[in-house]
């Protein structure tokens, strides 16, 4: 049951007992299954550690990090499925939520802790730029740095849950997809369908009460009439069939086999590339294009997997960025003498020259996108204030008003406990309250605000000790990071993209005025903002998953904290290991995001731009500042189609393929070999999907009524299997590469 309904007996003035049935409005945590268990935590930590190693590898190589929440839930389920004959208590969906929350928190520390961006950027600072500040950290200092950034974003995410998940019901696509995966694995109904039906019934409940109607039970969701007879069930046979189809899915064993096979294939490639490095840079465009202009093909299955996960539209715009950056602008800068050094040199080559254009695109799109989200949030807040003020004027003090209650006639001839002569009294509650859990399962307010205060003090003290940055400057950085984290969480909830890089750049711009000339302080301030947005976003995705599956938010919060603290020490050790074996930055790990952070810090602190790059920066900045604004206009136009001469495009399709500035910028700051394999992976998946769907359409379907529904379910299955295949590719190379690293280090 998704909601609890209290049945109370009260004495009326005439001495008769009247039973009051109150809609208490509590989203039920399923107490029939374990919520927080150490077995889920341990498996989550183990798998999260593997993900952490993989993320650190790819983050240092190309700046790419993945949450892997879907994969965590699948692997966790497989582990406990194999052990189910020795388990006293079955492994349930709520435990799986805790497991994947732990794994995600452990996996994403390379980004949240700045190990793939801020820390390598500090190493790249010249002695004259560091002003004597520490730029290289030992293990203990790395752990302290990680702990300084770990907590405040997590604590700040807790108050955001009610507004974004409960009230506004933002989708958080990755969190929703993970909930669907877990529900399929544990043979539960699709929680998104249940949630939509529940929301509709919530509105209906209030409306029915005002109309003196009755409550009924629909689609297995408990309402007030659950205490009547089963005759109140109103689902038709067709509805039940559709519901059954919607939860049909590929067996978990098949998914696990796909994951294992793809993991092994990618691992084998990693071994071959290690012993035969020539296969990692195939000169498919000719020898000159390879040696002079850095156009190679790296047949890495892991990058093909990344392309599958990113999706074809994103990869196409990466390819556009790569063609513009490495195919047009790089030769232009080289041939005109604006960047006379080697093409791949960050300082004198065209790689460093085009990086400024990439940075400009990211800043322009991020600032405009965050500004649009902030404006929307401000308008919503003003609207809520107007409504509240209007209610206060018309109703007096809202706080003094008792809950609205309506007595309804017993039109079904039945009531609570079979008493047919007792009227029913229904208390109306706010719709958002109908989807909140019992306070016992929420994180207490004193923990939230006390933890936020303590974690801010911890951050201030550690940053002061490590980098000698004044504590009040760190306090400003944390305070600035919090509203930026709100914007990041909202963007994540609506688009599944958390603009953490753009958020960090905004903080750098602000701190150029607060700490002028202090490049170390500028980088640290950007890292604090990025960490806050990253940690808050990760937890909000997990909380959305838990909300859909009736899991305890408090258990998820504890899991996030355990995973984050554990990962600080794991990531610090792995980072030092990478630095011991490989030069960072270097040919194997160019760390492009570190170069972006460093160039931004230099730019906002008055360092000159390379020659002749300014007109290109201005042009691309204007273009990618306009595109997000135009996208909002298109989205809010209300039109279903847009015509472009003889072509007509559906609005949703147009927005799906809308130019992405971040993807375009990534295509520029990464060498083409990374982008090409991503495009190949995404394009192959798209082609296979269309071929399978086309054959399905012509294979004879049961009925025309279910044709469209069957196609949607088929696409969902293909997409899920493709994500699992891609995850195996990513994990295989990342894991095998880490073991290769261990063999070289010891």
Protein Blocks (a to p, Z undefined) as FASTA:
>chain_A
ZZdcdddddddfkopacdddddehpacddfkbcfbdfklmmmmmmmmmmmmmmmmmmmmm
nopacfklmmmmmmmmmmmmmmmmmpfbdcdfklmmmmmmmmmmmmmmmmmnopmmmmmm
mmmpcfklnnopafbdcfklmmmmmmmmmmmmmmmmmmmmmmmmmmnopaklmlmmmmmm
mmmmnopacfklmmmmmmmmmmmmmmmmmnopadddeehiacfklmmcfklpcbdfklmm
mmmmmmgccdfklmmmmmmmmmmmmmmmmmmmmmmmmlmoccfnojklmmmnopacdfbf
klmmmmmmnopklmmmmmmmmmmmmmmmmmmmmmnopambcfklmklmmklmmmmmmmmm
mmmmmmmmmmmmmmmmmmmmmmmmmmmmmmmmmnopfklpccdddddddfkopaeehiak
bccddddddfklmmcccfklpccfklmmmmmmmmmmmmmmmmmmmnopafklmmmmmmmm
mmmmmmmmmmmmmnopacfklmmmmmmmmmmmmmghilklmmmmmmmmmmmmmmmmmmmm
mmmmmmmnopafklmmmmmmmmmmmmmmmmmmmmmmmmmmpccddfklnolmlmmmmmmm
mmmnopacdehklmmmmmmmmmmmmmmmmmmmmmmnopabdcehjbccdfklmmmmgccf
klmmmmmmpcfklmmmmmmmmmmmmmmmmmmmmmmmmnopabfklmmmmmmmmmmmmmmm
mmmmmmmmmmmmmmmmmmmmmmmmZZ
